[in-house]
Amino acid sequence: MAITVIAKLKVKPGNEAAFKDAAAAMIQQVKTESGTQTYILHQDAKDPTSFVYYEVYGDQAAFDAHGKTAHMAEFGKKIGALLDGRPQIDILHEVTRK
């Protein structure tokens, strides 16, 4: 079954545009991953420094492969100084689907 990730990231005020630029480049790279089904970034409507990724991977192997990519490592380097604290990462195992 699929693996869903909800990743909540808070950026330091004034770094929203730089974070979105880095995220857009990352999303282009993720499109090349065969096991990644969904990879969407959202920005909070009330707090522009809060972002949420909604990610779906076909299985555990696809999720693990995503975490080991060069573009994931590069993304981490790009956004490290932009973040206001550590991301909150929730990993969910799909139970059922319509």
All heavy atoms as an XYZ file, in Angstrom:
754
protein
N       0.829     -1.193      0.000
C       0.000      0.000      0.000
C       0.874      1.258      0.000
O       2.041      1.219      0.347
C      -0.897      0.022      1.230
C      -2.097     -0.897      1.128
S      -3.258     -0.232     -0.050
C      -4.748     -0.902      0.553
N       0.249      2.342     -0.329
C       0.945      3.617     -0.461
C       1.418      4.163      0.884
O       0.867      3.852      1.935
C       0.036      4.637     -1.133
N       2.445      4.986      0.813
C       2.975      5.731      1.951
C       2.665      7.206      1.690
O       2.990      7.740      0.624
C       4.508      5.564      2.069
C       4.910      4.108      2.169
C       5.058      6.401      3.218
C       4.528      3.421      3.436
N       2.034      7.864      2.662
C       1.740      9.295      2.557
C       2.587     10.032      3.578
O       2.738      9.579      4.705
C       0.247      9.572      2.810
O      -0.521      8.890      1.819
C      -0.060     11.061      2.753
N       3.121     11.164      3.164
C       3.924     12.002      4.050
C       3.286     13.381      4.102
O       2.945     13.957      3.066
C       5.382     12.122      3.545
C       6.178     13.083      4.410
C       6.028     10.754      3.498
N       3.131     13.880      5.315
C       2.721     15.264      5.537
C       3.920     15.929      6.217
O       4.280     15.565      7.342
C       1.483     15.366      6.454
C       0.328     14.496      5.944
C       1.076     16.823      6.648
C      -0.248     14.910      4.618
N       4.543     16.856      5.524
C       5.730     17.530      6.041
C       5.414     19.009      6.246
O       5.061     19.706      5.288
C       6.897     17.364      5.080
N       5.511     19.455      7.491
C       5.222     20.844      7.832
C       6.533     21.570      8.087
O       7.333     21.141      8.913
C       4.329     20.905      9.061
C       2.986     20.225      8.837
C       2.159     20.179     10.099
C       0.871     19.416      9.840
N       0.072     19.261     11.063
N       6.734     22.658      7.349
C       7.961     23.431      7.459
C       7.629     24.891      7.721
O       6.711     25.443      7.117
C       8.775     23.335      6.165
C       9.205     21.939      5.757
C       8.217     21.343      4.777
C      10.570     21.979      5.141
N       8.385     25.493      8.595
C       8.222     26.910      8.917
C       9.507     27.604      8.482
O      10.603     27.172      8.829
C       8.012     27.052     10.425
C       7.813     28.439     10.900
C       6.360     28.713     11.072
C       6.186     30.014     11.831
N       4.894     30.580     11.601
N       9.365     28.669      7.692
C      10.547     29.416      7.263
C      10.638     30.728      8.041
O       9.640     31.235      8.554
C      10.547     29.694      5.739
C      10.529     28.398      4.956
C       9.399     30.579      5.321
N      11.836     31.224      8.125
C      12.054     32.509      8.790
C      11.378     33.606      7.961
O      11.423     33.569      6.723
C      13.548     32.786      8.915
C      14.268     31.787      9.798
C      15.771     31.985      9.730
C      16.498     30.881     10.464
N      17.938     30.881     10.192
N      10.737     34.569      8.624
C      10.091     35.657      7.894
C      11.050     36.303      6.893
O      12.223     36.528      7.197
C       9.690     36.643      8.999
C       9.528     35.778     10.216
C      10.609     34.726     10.075
N      10.536     36.569      5.706
C      11.338     37.173      4.643
C      11.994     36.158      3.731
O      12.582     36.528      2.715
N      11.887     34.876      4.055
C      12.510     33.821      3.256
C      11.504     33.008      2.444
O      11.868     31.996      1.848
C      13.307     32.877      4.166
C      14.546     33.536      4.690
O      15.493     33.778      3.956
N      14.547     33.861      5.973
N      10.276     33.455      2.417
C       9.228     32.706      1.726
C       9.527     32.521      0.238
O       9.392     31.415     -0.300
C       7.861     33.393      1.895
C       7.399     33.510      3.324
C       7.852     34.785      4.046
O       8.758     35.493      3.545
O       7.300     35.060      5.113
N       9.939     33.569     -0.439
C      10.195     33.484     -1.881
C      11.368     32.555     -2.176
O      11.305     31.740     -3.112
C      10.444     34.870     -2.472
N      12.428     32.655     -1.397
C      13.594     31.786     -1.603
C      13.217     30.326     -1.377
O      13.653     29.440     -2.118
C      14.728     32.196     -0.668
N      12.386     30.074     -0.362
C      11.942     28.701     -0.106
C      11.100     28.192     -1.271
O      11.291     27.067     -1.740
C      11.140     28.623      1.197
C      10.638     27.239      1.470
C      11.471     26.275      2.010
C       9.341     26.887      1.157
C      11.018     24.989      2.237
C       8.868     25.611      1.374
C       9.709     24.654      1.913
N      10.177     29.008     -1.752
C       9.318     28.580     -2.874
C      10.144     28.309     -4.129
O       9.858     27.366     -4.867
C       8.223     29.611     -3.149
C       7.154     29.601     -2.068
C       5.928     30.398     -2.463
C       6.086     31.845     -2.188
N       4.841     32.627     -2.388
N      11.172     29.100     -4.370
C      12.046     28.871     -5.527
C      12.762     27.525     -5.404
O      12.818     26.749     -6.359
C      13.071     29.994     -5.673
C      12.465     31.300     -6.159
O      11.310     31.292     -6.646
O      13.154     32.330     -6.036
N      13.303     27.251     -4.222
C      13.996     25.980     -3.997
C      13.023     24.814     -4.116
O      13.344     23.772     -4.695
C      14.669     25.977     -2.622
N      11.821     24.999     -3.598
C      10.806     23.943     -3.656
C      10.373     23.679     -5.095
O      10.182     22.516     -5.488
C       9.602     24.331     -2.807
N      10.232     24.719     -5.895
C       9.832     24.543     -7.294
C      10.885     23.741     -8.058
O      10.547     22.853     -8.852
C       9.606     25.898     -7.956
N      12.143     24.023     -7.802
C      13.226     23.265     -8.445
C      13.200     21.810     -7.983
O      13.403     20.888     -8.787
C      14.576     23.906     -8.128
N      12.945     21.599     -6.718
C      12.874     20.245     -6.177
C      11.729     19.465     -6.819
O      11.892     18.311     -7.219
C      12.691     20.309     -4.653
C      12.471     18.991     -3.983
S      13.910     17.907     -4.118
C      13.365     16.584     -3.057
N      10.578     20.092     -6.932
C       9.408     19.419     -7.508
C       9.688     18.996     -8.942
O       9.274     17.915     -9.365
C       8.161     20.310     -7.381
C       7.742     20.355     -5.896
C       7.028     19.806     -8.251
C       6.686     21.383     -5.564
N      10.417     19.795     -9.683
C      10.770     19.401    -11.062
C      11.608     18.131    -11.066
O      11.432     17.270    -11.931
C      11.503     20.541    -11.774
C      10.623     21.727    -12.089
C       9.411     21.330    -12.909
O       9.497     20.634    -13.913
N       8.246     21.767    -12.467
N      12.501     17.996    -10.105
C      13.331     16.792    -10.009
C      12.508     15.582     -9.556
O      12.709     14.474    -10.043
C      14.486     17.022     -9.027
C      15.498     18.017     -9.510
C      16.219     17.523    -10.754
O      16.608     16.371    -10.830
N      16.364     18.390    -11.724
N      11.596     15.805     -8.632
C      10.777     14.707     -8.112
C       9.908     14.103     -9.214
O       9.608     12.909     -9.188
C       9.926     15.187     -6.903
C       8.898     14.149     -6.496
C      10.827     15.539     -5.734
N       9.547     14.907    -10.197
C       8.736     14.399    -11.304
C       9.417     13.244    -12.037
O       8.754     12.466    -12.715
C       8.417     15.524    -12.297
C       7.416     16.519    -11.773
C       7.143     17.587    -12.811
C       6.141     18.595    -12.320
N       5.847     19.630    -13.315
N      10.735     13.113    -11.895
C      11.465     12.039    -12.571
C      11.455     10.741    -11.765
O      11.909      9.714    -12.257
C      12.928     12.451    -12.836
O      13.616     12.582    -11.573
C      13.010     13.758    -13.613
N      10.949     10.774    -10.532
C      10.924      9.588     -9.676
C       9.702      8.733    -10.018
O       8.567      9.175     -9.873
C      10.861      9.993     -8.202
C      12.049     10.786     -7.726
C      11.879     11.275     -6.300
O      11.015     10.749     -5.569
O      12.617     12.202     -5.920
N       9.941      7.506    -10.438
C       8.830      6.669    -10.894
C       7.873      6.274     -9.768
O       6.682      6.097    -10.004
C       9.363      5.414    -11.581
O      10.108      4.632    -10.666
N       8.337      6.150     -8.548
C       7.477      5.701     -7.457
C       6.755      6.799     -6.712
O       5.947      6.528     -5.823
N       7.033      8.057     -7.067
C       6.366      9.173     -6.404
C       5.084      9.492     -7.154
O       5.110      9.847     -8.325
C       7.278     10.413     -6.361
O       8.480     10.063     -5.676
C       6.608     11.566     -5.636
N       3.961      9.334     -6.471
C       2.657      9.543     -7.096
C       2.174     10.983     -6.972
O       1.541     11.512     -7.884
C       1.628      8.592     -6.482
C       1.958      7.142     -6.705
C       1.017      6.210     -5.973
O       0.162      6.620     -5.192
N       1.182      4.924     -6.215
N       2.451     11.604     -5.838
C       2.001     12.968     -5.575
C       3.071     13.688     -4.765
O       3.624     13.107     -3.829
C       0.677     12.965     -4.767
O      -0.293     12.201     -5.469
C       0.164     14.363     -4.533
N       3.333     14.938     -5.113
C       4.317     15.740     -4.385
C       3.889     17.194     -4.539
O       4.215     17.853     -5.525
C       5.708     15.502     -4.968
C       6.846     15.897     -4.062
C       7.315     15.026     -3.090
C       7.477     17.121     -4.186
C       8.374     15.354     -2.267
C       8.539     17.470     -3.372
C       8.988     16.582     -2.407
O      10.040     16.920     -1.587
N       3.115     17.674     -3.582
C       2.486     18.993     -3.698
C       2.890     19.852     -2.505
O       2.836     19.410     -1.363
C       0.952     18.873     -3.730
C       0.504     17.976     -4.878
C       0.306     20.249     -3.845
C      -0.976     17.631     -4.844
N       3.255     21.095     -2.765
C       3.578     22.055     -1.714
C       2.412     23.022     -1.552
O       1.873     23.536     -2.537
C       4.849     22.841     -2.061
C       5.251     23.911     -1.053
C       5.627     23.285      0.290
C       6.394     24.754     -1.599
N       2.036     23.258     -0.297
C       0.985     24.223      0.037
C       1.582     25.304      0.945
O       2.483     25.016      1.736
C      -0.150     23.533      0.804
C      -0.815     22.446      0.048
N      -0.329     21.159      0.002
C      -1.936     22.447     -0.700
C      -1.123     20.411     -0.734
N      -2.101     21.166     -1.164
N       1.030     26.510      0.839
C       1.408     27.600      1.741
C       0.181     27.961      2.567
O      -0.925     28.091      2.020
C       1.892     28.811      0.951
C       2.446     29.929      1.805
C       3.054     31.047      0.959
O       2.705     31.236     -0.208
N       3.970     31.794      1.546
N       0.352     28.119      3.867
C      -0.749     28.427      4.764
C      -1.380     29.762      4.375
O      -0.680     30.746      4.146
C      -0.228     28.477      6.201
C      -1.336     28.548      7.221
O      -2.018     29.597      7.293
O      -1.512     27.569      7.961
N      -2.701     29.801      4.313
C      -3.425     31.009      3.920
C      -3.318     32.126      4.956
O      -3.397     33.305      4.609
C      -4.897     30.676      3.679
N      -3.130     31.754      6.223
C      -3.067     32.757      7.283
C      -1.650     33.086      7.719
O      -1.400     34.152      8.265
C      -3.872     32.290      8.488
C      -5.360     32.200      8.208
C      -6.123     31.753      9.427
C      -7.607     31.651      9.112
N      -8.362     31.116     10.258
N      -0.733     32.156      7.521
C       0.663     32.344      7.947
C       1.573     32.029      6.762
O       1.878     30.872      6.497
C       0.995     31.435      9.126
C       2.439     31.571      9.589
O       3.202     32.384      9.015
O       2.807     30.854     10.536
N       2.025     33.043      6.034
C       2.820     32.800      4.829
C       4.192     32.185      5.082
O       4.863     31.784      4.142
C       2.950     34.188      4.199
C       2.738     35.149      5.326
C       1.790     34.467      6.276
N       4.592     32.069      6.341
C       5.870     31.414      6.643
C       5.699     29.910      6.886
O       6.684     29.212      7.107
C       6.555     32.050      7.872
O       5.757     31.816      9.040
C       6.776     33.537      7.670
N       4.464     29.415      6.831
C       4.190     28.004      7.061
C       3.855     27.299      5.753
O       2.990     27.754      4.990
C       3.020     27.828      8.035
O       3.383     28.269      9.318
N       4.540     26.180      5.515
C       4.359     25.393      4.305
C       4.084     23.940      4.670
O       4.567     23.453      5.696
C       5.615     25.466      3.430
C       5.874     26.838      2.876
C       6.582     27.778      3.607
C       5.401     27.188      1.624
C       6.821     29.042      3.104
C       5.631     28.453      1.103
C       6.346     29.386      1.843
N       3.322     23.275      3.825
C       3.015     21.860      4.044
C       3.181     21.123      2.720
O       2.614     21.511      1.696
C       1.568     21.663      4.557
C       1.230     20.184      4.670
C       1.365     22.367      5.886
N       3.979     20.066      2.765
C       4.092     19.145      1.631
C       3.122     18.003      1.846
O       3.008     17.456      2.941
C       5.496     18.533      1.552
C       6.481     19.333      0.764
C       7.428     20.110      1.407
C       6.487     19.293     -0.624
C       8.362     20.833      0.685
C       7.414     20.016     -1.355
C       8.341     20.784     -0.694
O       9.254     21.501     -1.396
N       2.438     17.620      0.782
C       1.607     16.423      0.755
C       2.242     15.509     -0.284
O       2.318     15.852     -1.464
C       0.163     16.773      0.375
C      -0.715     15.567      0.192
C      -1.151     14.826      1.291
C      -1.105     15.152     -1.067
C      -1.949     13.711      1.128
C      -1.910     14.039     -1.244
C      -2.321     13.322     -0.143
O      -3.113     12.219     -0.304
N       2.736     14.369      0.175
C       3.481     13.456     -0.693
C       2.868     12.063     -0.612
O       2.495     11.613      0.465
C       4.940     13.368     -0.238
C       5.609     14.715     -0.056
C       6.949     14.632      0.655
O       7.582     13.556      0.656
O       7.365     15.645      1.238
N       2.787     11.389     -1.746
C       2.318     10.004     -1.775
C       3.297      9.192     -2.613
O       3.631      9.573     -3.742
C       0.892      9.880     -2.355
C       0.440      8.416     -2.353
C      -0.096     10.740     -1.580
N       3.727      8.078     -2.029
C       4.661      7.155     -2.682
C       3.972      5.806     -2.856
O       3.189      5.395     -2.000
C       5.940      7.004     -1.842
C       6.612      8.335     -1.618
C       6.296      9.116     -0.513
C       7.505      8.836     -2.546
C       6.874     10.360     -0.327
C       8.092     10.080     -2.367
C       7.771     10.840     -1.261
O       8.349     12.076     -1.093
N       4.280      5.133     -3.929
C       3.635      3.865     -4.237
C       3.829      2.804     -3.172
O       2.939      1.997     -2.913
N       4.996      2.822     -2.544
C       5.298      1.837     -1.510
C       6.519      2.308     -0.716
O       7.073      3.380     -0.987
C       5.531      0.447     -2.114
C       6.603      0.431     -3.190
O       7.481      1.327     -3.207
O       6.584     -0.485     -4.026
N       6.916      1.502      0.255
C       8.045      1.866      1.113
C       9.334      2.032      0.309
O      10.133      2.926      0.574
C       8.237      0.814      2.213
C       9.287      1.178      3.238
C       8.906      2.382      4.077
O       7.796      2.446      4.592
N       9.815      3.327      4.248
N       9.530      1.179     -0.679
C      10.744      1.262     -1.498
C      10.819      2.600     -2.234
O      11.887      3.208     -2.333
C      10.807      0.091     -2.481
N       9.689      3.070     -2.743
C       9.661      4.355     -3.450
C       9.962      5.503     -2.491
O      10.703      6.432     -2.835
C       8.309      4.555     -4.116
N       9.404      5.424     -1.289
C       9.671      6.447     -0.271
C      11.147      6.452      0.106
O      11.778      7.514      0.186
C       8.790      6.203      0.951
C       9.091      7.099      2.110
C       8.926      8.475      2.014
C       9.541      6.567      3.303
C       9.205      9.303      3.096
C       9.822      7.384      4.389
C       9.655      8.750      4.278
N      11.706      5.275      0.321
C      13.122      5.172      0.671
C      14.009      5.702     -0.449
O      14.986      6.412     -0.192
C      13.486      3.719      0.979
C      12.830      3.191      2.247
O      12.343      4.004      3.071
O      12.787      1.952      2.408
N      13.667      5.378     -1.692
C      14.450      5.839     -2.845
C      14.426      7.364     -2.933
O      15.451      7.994     -3.207
C      13.926      5.207     -4.130
N      13.263      7.956     -2.688
C      13.148      9.425     -2.721
C      14.112     10.070     -1.722
O      14.800     11.032     -2.044
C      11.706      9.839     -2.402
C      11.554     11.286     -2.100
N      11.606     12.256     -3.086
C      11.376     11.947     -0.925
C      11.459     13.451     -2.523
N      11.313     13.283     -1.212
N      14.164      9.511     -0.530
C      15.024     10.067      0.515
C      16.502      9.976      0.219
O      17.302     10.706      0.796
N      16.884      9.088     -0.698
C      18.300      8.879     -1.028
C      18.749      9.592     -2.300
O      19.899      9.454     -2.711
C      18.570      7.382     -1.166
C      18.380      6.632      0.133
C      18.547      5.136     -0.068
C      18.279      4.390      1.226
N      18.292      2.941      1.049
N      17.868     10.362     -2.924
C      18.230     11.026     -4.174
C      19.184     12.191     -3.944
O      19.177     12.818     -2.872
C      16.983     11.559     -4.916
O      16.338     12.533     -4.094
C      16.019     10.435     -5.286
N      19.964     12.481     -4.956
C      20.874     13.629     -4.898
C      20.092     14.933     -4.789
O      20.507     15.856     -4.078
C      21.771     13.647     -6.134
N      18.948     15.014     -5.470
C      18.183     16.263     -5.410
C      17.557     16.484     -4.028
O      17.395     17.619     -3.605
C      17.142     16.372     -6.533
C      16.246     15.210     -6.712
N      16.525     14.190     -7.575
C      15.060     14.893     -6.153
C      15.552     13.296     -7.545
N      14.642     13.701     -6.682
N      17.262     15.423     -3.299
C      16.765     15.591     -1.932
C      17.873     16.147     -1.034
O      17.631     17.054     -0.236
C      16.252     14.251     -1.390
C      15.615     14.351     -0.040
S      14.129     15.353     -0.090
C      13.627     15.253      1.601
N      19.075     15.632     -1.185
C      20.216     16.143     -0.407
C      20.486     17.608     -0.744
O      20.728     18.430      0.151
C      21.452     15.287     -0.676
N      20.431     17.940     -2.011
C      20.664     19.317     -2.443
C      19.585     20.257     -1.905
O      19.876     21.370     -1.456
C      20.716     19.391     -3.976
C      21.008     20.752     -4.534
C      22.391     21.277     -4.172
O      23.308     20.473     -3.933
O      22.565     22.510     -4.121
N      18.338     19.795     -1.939
C      17.233     20.598     -1.416
C      17.450     20.891      0.068
O      17.265     22.021      0.522
C      15.908     19.871     -1.648
C      14.698     20.602     -1.154
C      14.346     21.838     -1.662
C      13.883     20.038     -0.178
C      13.212     22.512     -1.214
C      12.755     20.697      0.281
C      12.421     21.936     -0.240
N      17.845     19.886      0.814
C      18.114     20.069      2.238
C      19.170     21.130      2.489
O      19.042     21.956      3.403
N      20.217     21.127      1.672
C      21.270     22.134      1.810
C      20.741     23.534      1.500
O      21.095     24.500      2.167
C      22.437     21.808      0.880
C      23.234     20.591      1.307
C      24.325     20.301      0.301
C      25.004     18.986      0.590
N      25.983     18.638     -0.450
N      19.905     23.637      0.465
C      19.384     24.939      0.053
C      18.462     25.558      1.089
O      18.463     26.768      1.277
C      18.609     24.814     -1.266
C      19.460     24.665     -2.485
C      18.589     24.607     -3.725
C      19.405     24.413     -4.974
N      18.548     24.303     -6.177
N      17.650     24.730      1.736
C      16.633     25.300      2.619
C      17.041     25.335      4.098
O      16.370     25.973      4.897
C      15.282     24.570      2.484
C      15.362     23.134      3.004
C      14.772     24.655      1.050
C      14.022     22.475      3.209
N      18.131     24.685      4.442
C      18.535     24.606      5.848
C      18.572     25.952      6.555
O      18.024     26.107      7.655
N      19.186     26.936      5.949
C      19.314     28.258      6.568
C      18.015     29.065      6.512
O      17.874     30.059      7.218
C      20.438     29.044      5.892
N      17.075     28.625      5.674
C      15.810     29.343      5.539
C      14.791     28.943      6.599
O      13.852     29.694      6.877
C      15.191     29.076      4.159
C      16.054     29.368      2.928
C      15.323     28.951      1.665
C      16.444     30.838      2.887
N      14.971     27.766      7.177
C      13.975     27.218      8.090
C      14.048     27.819      9.488
O      15.115     28.141      9.984
C      14.140     25.701      8.196
C      13.894     24.907      6.914
C      14.077     23.414      7.181
C      12.517     25.192      6.338
N      12.884     27.915     10.091
C      12.751     28.379     11.472
C      12.393     27.149     12.316
O      11.235     26.883     12.603
C      11.658     29.439     11.563
C      11.573     30.072     12.939
O      12.453     29.810     13.778
O      10.601     30.818     13.175
N      13.395     26.356     12.632
C      13.176     25.121     13.373
C      13.167     23.903     12.463
O      13.288     24.014     11.243
N      13.023     22.760     13.088
C      13.022     21.498     12.351
C      11.645     21.232     11.751
O      10.634     21.549     12.374
C      13.410     20.357     13.271
C      14.838     20.491     13.817
C      15.215     19.331     14.701
N      15.148     18.057     14.031
C      16.122     17.515     13.291
N      17.259     18.172     13.150
N      15.971     16.342     12.714
N      11.599     20.618     10.568
C      10.304     20.247      9.985
C       9.608     19.188     10.847
O      10.258     18.401     11.528
C      10.681     19.645      8.630
C      12.051     20.150      8.342
C      12.719     20.327      9.675
N       8.294     19.189     10.784
C       7.499     18.128     11.404
C       7.103     17.178     10.280
O       6.448     17.584      9.319
C       6.246     18.678     12.074
C       5.344     17.587     12.629
C       4.019     18.122     13.135
O       3.917     19.261     13.575
N       2.995     17.293     13.046
N       7.520     15.931     10.380
C       7.271     14.948      9.338
C       6.362     13.857      9.893
O       6.712     13.188     10.867
C       8.584     14.303      8.837
C       9.633     15.364      8.490
C       8.311     13.354      7.682
C       9.327     16.228      7.311
N       5.197     13.691      9.294
C       4.283     12.617      9.658
C       4.247     11.625      8.504
O       3.971     12.003      7.356
C       2.870     13.160      9.918
C       2.828     14.097     11.119
O       3.533     13.829     12.104
O       2.093     15.097     11.052
N       4.519     10.355      8.816
C       4.510      9.295      7.809
C       3.311      8.407      8.091
O       3.147      7.893      9.203
C       5.816      8.489      7.845
C       6.993      9.439      7.576
C       5.783      7.339      6.841
C       8.349      8.816      7.779
N       2.470      8.260      7.080
C       1.210      7.537      7.219
C       1.185      6.334      6.289
O       1.592      6.435      5.126
C       0.041      8.466      6.882
C       0.063      9.837      7.580
C      -0.963     10.763      6.963
C      -0.171      9.678      9.059
N       0.701      5.220      6.797
C       0.512      4.031      5.964
C      -0.947      3.962      5.557
O      -1.837      4.008      6.418
C       0.902      2.767      6.722
C       2.368      2.696      7.005
N       2.880      2.075      8.106
C       3.433      3.185      6.340
C       4.199      2.171      8.102
N       4.543      2.854      7.036
N      -1.176      3.853      4.282
C      -2.535      3.797      3.771
C      -3.239      2.544      4.279
O      -2.682      1.456      4.289
C      -2.505      3.787      2.241
C      -3.870      3.853      1.620
C      -3.785      3.952      0.111
O      -3.211      4.934     -0.398
O      -4.282      3.031     -0.542
N      -4.478      2.718      4.678
C      -5.270      1.608      5.190
C      -6.244      1.117      4.127
O      -6.363     -0.076      3.879
C      -6.035      2.024      6.470
C      -6.970      0.916      6.942
C      -5.052      2.422      7.556
N      -6.940      2.040      3.508
C      -7.924      1.665      2.496
C      -8.075      2.812      1.502
O      -7.701      3.941      1.783
C      -9.275      1.294      3.134
O     -10.150      0.780      2.141
C      -9.905      2.477      3.824
N      -8.625      2.494      0.358
C      -8.794      3.501     -0.705
C     -10.058      3.180     -1.480
O     -10.397      2.023     -1.675
C      -7.583      3.462     -1.631
C      -7.642      4.441     -2.768
C      -6.476      4.266     -3.715
N      -5.203      4.566     -3.074
C      -4.288      5.361     -3.581
N      -4.489      5.918     -4.754
N      -3.166      5.561     -2.949
N     -10.724      4.197     -1.937
C     -11.919      4.035     -2.754
C     -11.524      3.776     -4.172
O     -10.626      4.305     -4.724
C     -12.770      5.296     -2.670
C     -13.985      5.263     -3.544
C     -14.739      6.554     -3.407
C     -15.868      6.576     -4.398
N     -16.549      7.834     -4.419
